[in-house]
């Protein structure tokens, strides 16, 4: 994400690592207010000589070449709304990221299910995409529950491997046999962030919650074979998602 008032770019130089931990950390934040808070926090923790706060668009600000570790939190379910893929591809083209850079997260897998969603709220039908955070499924939390009955298996749409250039076009065709009679009126998108080879993260109350997206409804019968064509653009927004059922 970009900022209209980026701070002057710092001068970068080589550092040799001595002892445990990073010799230098470049912390990039687009929002000027958050970047200011970050800079004050760095100073308050006596890390000024190690952590360099940079205000601006991470895809554009000067950064050293061939960094050792890259940590990015611009992740959203299905990688549609956030600019994670485009930023990483841009940094790789600039030589900031290389095949030797350790990426956190390392990979991201997106899954889809087709089914029947309860789109009625207090007597009104609301046809908008909705996040379904885990805490909203807790009946005692006070949230109006959003029902979703899957009619298809949970199917992998894509896997983005951030250790390499990632194509932004999301394309997937698959077929399934309907499990029960009913109306297919929505898709449920879910994901898994593989932070490392040994650590993965699914839905939490603040990250990676399922997305329920209404689609053109169609009637389906138990045992019917259904064909699905899913298209979208990673980083192109949820509006780029197209789901055709036949």
C-alpha positions in Angstrom: 0.0 0.0 0.0 1.3 3.4 -0.8 1.5 6.7 1.1 1.1 10.1 -0.4 3.7 11.6 1.9 6.6 9.0 2.2 9.5 9.9 4.4 13.0 10.5 2.8 14.6 7.2 1.9 17.4 6.2 4.3 20.9 5.4 3.2 21.6 1.7 3.1 24.9 0.1 3.8 26.2 -3.4 4.4 26.2 -4.9 7.9 28.0 -8.0 9.0 26.1 -10.1 11.6 27.8 -10.4 14.9 26.2 -12.6 17.5 22.6 -13.8 17.5 19.7 -11.8 15.9 19.5 -9.5 12.9 22.1 -6.9 12.4 19.6 -4.6 10.8 15.8 -4.7 10.4 13.9 -2.5 7.9 10.4 -2.0 9.1 8.2 -0.5 6.3 4.8 1.1 7.0 2.7 3.0 4.5 0.5 4.8 7.0 2.3 8.0 8.3 0.6 7.8 11.7 1.5 4.1 12.2 5.0 4.8 10.9 5.4 7.5 13.5 4.2 5.2 16.3 6.6 2.5 15.0 9.5 4.9 15.1 8.7 6.0 18.7 8.4 2.4 19.7 11.7 1.6 18.3 13.3 4.4 20.2 11.5 3.5 23.4 13.0 0.0 23.2 16.5 1.2 22.5 16.5 -0.4 19.1 17.3 2.7 17.0 20.6 1.2 15.9 19.0 -2.0 14.7 15.5 -1.3 13.5 15.1 1.3 10.7 11.5 2.5 10.2 10.6 3.5 6.7 7.4 5.3 5.8 6.2 4.6 2.2 5.1 1.9 -0.3 7.2 -1.2 0.4 7.2 -2.0 -3.3 8.8 1.4 -4.1 11.0 2.5 -1.2 14.8 1.8 -1.5 15.7 -1.4 0.3 19.0 -3.4 0.3 19.5 -6.2 -2.2 19.3 -9.9 -1.3 17.9 -9.5 2.2 18.1 -12.6 4.4 14.6 -12.7 5.8 11.3 -11.2 4.6 8.3 -11.0 6.9 5.0 -9.8 5.4 1.5 -9.7 7.0 -0.5 -8.4 4.0 -2.5 -11.6 3.9 -6.2 -11.9 3.5 -8.3 -15.0 2.8 -7.7 -16.1 -0.8 -5.2 -13.3 -1.4 -7.7 -11.3 -3.4 -8.0 -8.0 -1.5 -4.5 -7.4 -0.2 -1.4 -6.7 -2.3 0.8 -9.4 -1.0 1.5 -11.1 -4.3 2.1 -8.0 -6.3 4.5 -6.5 -3.7 6.5 -9.7 -3.4 6.8 -10.0 -7.2 7.9 -6.4 -7.4 10.6 -6.8 -4.7 11.8 -10.0 -6.4 12.1 -8.1 -9.8 14.1 -5.4 -8.0 16.5 -8.0 -6.5 15.4 -7.2 -2.9 14.1 -10.8 -2.7 16.2 -13.7 -4.1 16.0 -17.5 -4.0 18.1 -17.4 -0.8 15.7 -15.1 1.1 13.8 -16.8 3.8 10.1 -16.0 3.4 7.6 -15.7 6.2 5.0 -16.8 5.3 6.4 -19.2 2.9 3.3 -20.4 1.1 -0.5 -19.8 1.1 -3.1 -22.3 0.1 -6.7 -21.2 -0.9 -9.7 -23.6 -0.7 -13.3 -23.3 -1.9 -16.6 -25.0 -1.1 -20.0 -24.4 -2.8 -23.1 -24.6 -0.8 -26.2 -23.0 0.7 -25.7 -19.9 2.8 -28.3 -18.3 5.0 -28.4 -14.8 3.5 -31.5 -13.6 5.4 -30.8 -11.1 8.2 -33.8 -10.0 10.4 -36.2 -10.5 7.5 -34.0 -9.0 4.8 -32.0 -10.7 2.2 -28.5 -9.2 2.1 -26.3 -10.2 -0.8 -22.9 -9.1 0.2 -19.6 -10.9 0.9 -19.1 -11.6 4.6 -16.2 -12.7 6.7 -17.0 -15.5 9.1 -14.5 -15.1 11.9 -14.3 -18.1 14.3 -15.7 -16.1 17.3 -18.8 -15.4 15.2 -19.6 -19.1 15.3 -19.8 -19.0 19.1 -23.5 -18.8 20.1 -22.6 -17.1 23.4 -20.6 -14.3 21.7 -23.8 -12.4 20.7 -23.2 -12.6 16.9 -26.1 -13.4 14.6 -24.9 -16.8 13.2 -24.5 -17.2 9.4 -25.4 -20.7 8.4 -23.5 -22.4 5.5 -24.3 -25.9 4.4 -21.6 -27.2 2.0 -22.7 -29.2 -1.0 -19.2 -29.8 -2.4 -15.9 -31.1 -1.0 -13.4 -28.5 0.2 -11.3 -28.1 -3.0 -7.9 -26.4 -3.3 -8.1 -23.4 -5.6 -4.4 -22.5 -5.6 -1.2 -22.5 -3.7 1.0 -19.4 -3.8 4.7 -20.2 -3.2 6.2 -16.9 -2.1 9.7 -18.2 -2.6 9.3 -17.7 -6.3 7.4 -15.4 -8.6 3.7 -15.9 -8.2 1.2 -15.5 -11.1 -1.7 -13.2 -10.3 -4.3 -15.0 -12.4 -6.5 -17.4 -10.4 -8.0 -20.1 -12.6 -9.5 -23.4 -11.5 -12.1 -25.8 -13.0 -13.4 -28.8 -11.1 -16.5 -31.0 -10.8 -18.3 -32.6 -7.8 -21.4 -34.6 -7.1 -24.0 -32.8 -5.1 -24.5 -34.3 -1.6 -28.1 -33.1 -0.9 -31.1 -31.5 -2.7 -31.1 -27.7 -2.3 -30.0 -24.4 -3.7 -26.3 -23.5 -4.3 -26.2 -19.8 -3.6 -22.7 -19.0 -2.2 -19.1 -20.1 -2.0 -17.0 -20.3 1.1 -13.3 -19.3 0.7 -10.8 -20.5 3.3 -7.1 -20.6 3.5 -4.0 -21.9 5.3 -0.8 -19.8 5.7 2.3 -22.0 5.8 4.6 -19.7 7.8 7.5 -22.2 7.6 7.8 -25.9 6.6 6.8 -26.8 10.2 4.3 -24.1 11.1 0.9 -23.4 9.5 -1.9 -21.0 10.5 -5.6 -21.3 9.6 -8.5 -19.1 10.6 -8.1 -17.0 13.8 -10.2 -14.3 15.3 -8.1 -11.6 13.6 -6.6 -13.4 10.5 -7.7 -15.6 7.6 -11.3 -15.9 8.5 -13.6 -17.7 6.0 -15.3 -15.6 3.4 -18.9 -16.3 2.3 -19.5 -14.9 -1.1 -23.0 -15.0 -2.7 -23.2 -16.3 -6.3 -26.0 -16.7 -8.8 -28.3 -19.3 -7.2 -29.0 -22.6 -8.9 -31.0 -25.6 -7.9 -29.2 -28.9 -7.4 -30.3 -32.4 -6.8 -28.6 -35.1 -4.8 -26.2 -37.1 -7.0 -26.1 -34.4 -9.7 -22.7 -33.7 -11.3 -21.9 -30.0 -11.2 -19.1 -28.3 -13.0 -17.5 -25.2 -11.5 -15.3 -22.5 -13.1 -13.6 -20.1 -10.7 -11.6 -17.0 -11.9 -10.1 -14.1 -10.1 -7.0 -11.9 -9.8 -4.7 -12.1 -6.7 -4.6 -8.5 -5.4 -7.3 -7.5 -7.9 -10.0 -7.3 -5.2 -12.9 -9.5 -4.3 -14.8 -8.0 -7.2 -12.5 -9.8 -9.6 -13.8 -13.2 -8.3 -16.1 -15.0 -10.8 -17.8 -18.3 -10.0 -19.8 -20.0 -12.8 -21.7 -23.2 -11.9 -23.1 -25.5 -14.7 
